[in-house]
Amino acid sequence: MLPLPGPGWLVIILGLTMLPFRWADRTVTLIRRRIPGVPEEGSIPTRTWVVMGTLVVAFGVVSIVWGDDLRGFAAALWGDPDKLLG
């Protein structure tokens, strides 16, 4: 999953946290040090959860309310989406 777009790093970190080895714990700590805004112990601040939740809800509402309009906009920019995806 790592070379593909999406949650590859999240799945790798989740898998490493389940391993009962010291090297896996050190690797997760090293990765957490490199991610800005996440402390080494792994707790994510409440503000971050609120921002992520708000963005998920906002994008969901936009896609439900204006989904067809956005599809038409994409078709005008790049051509027919059915031909692009199919």
C-alpha positions in Angstrom: 0.0 0.0 0.0 2.9 2.4 0.4 3.5 3.3 -3.2 -0.2 3.8 -3.9 -2.0 7.0 -2.9 -4.0 6.6 0.3 -3.5 5.4 3.8 -0.4 3.4 3.3 1.6 4.9 6.1 -1.3 4.6 8.5 -1.6 0.9 7.8 2.1 0.4 8.2 2.2 2.3 11.6 -0.9 0.4 12.8 0.8 -2.9 11.9 4.0 -2.0 13.6 2.1 -1.0 16.8 0.6 -4.5 17.0 4.0 -6.3 16.9 5.4 -7.3 20.3 9.0 -6.4 19.4 11.2 -3.6 20.8 12.4 -2.7 17.3 8.9 -2.1 16.1 8.2 0.2 19.0 11.4 2.2 18.2 10.4 2.4 14.6 6.9 3.8 15.5 8.5 6.3 17.8 10.9 7.4 15.1 8.1 7.9 12.6 6.1 9.9 15.2 9.1 12.2 15.7 9.1 13.0 12.0 5.3 13.8 11.8 4.8 17.4 12.8 2.2 18.1 15.4 2.1 14.5 16.9 3.9 13.9 20.2 6.1 10.9 20.6 3.6 9.1 22.9 1.2 9.2 20.0 -1.6 11.3 21.4 -3.3 13.5 18.9 -4.5 16.9 20.2 -8.3 17.4 20.4 -8.0 20.4 18.1 -6.6 18.2 15.4 -9.6 15.7 15.8 -12.0 18.6 15.5 -10.4 20.0 12.4 -10.3 16.5 10.7 -13.9 15.8 11.6 -15.0 19.2 10.3 -13.2 18.7 7.0 -14.7 15.2 6.6 -18.2 16.5 7.2 -17.7 19.5 5.0 -16.4 17.4 2.0 -19.2 15.0 2.5 -21.9 17.7 2.4 -20.2 19.3 -0.6 -20.1 16.0 -2.5 -23.8 15.2 -1.7 -25.1 18.7 -2.4 -23.0 19.7 -5.4 -21.8 16.3 -6.6 -23.4 16.5 -10.1 -22.3 20.1 -10.6 -18.7 19.1 -9.7 -18.9 16.2 -12.1 -20.0 18.6 -14.9 -17.2 21.0 -13.9 -14.7 18.1 -14.2 -16.1 17.1 -17.5 -15.7 20.6 -18.8 -12.1 20.7 -17.7 -10.9 17.2 -18.6 -13.5 15.7 -20.9 -16.2 13.2 -20.2 -15.6 11.5 -16.8 -17.2 8.3 -18.0 -14.6 8.0 -20.7 -11.8 8.9 -18.3 -12.8 6.4 -15.7 -14.2 3.7 -17.9 
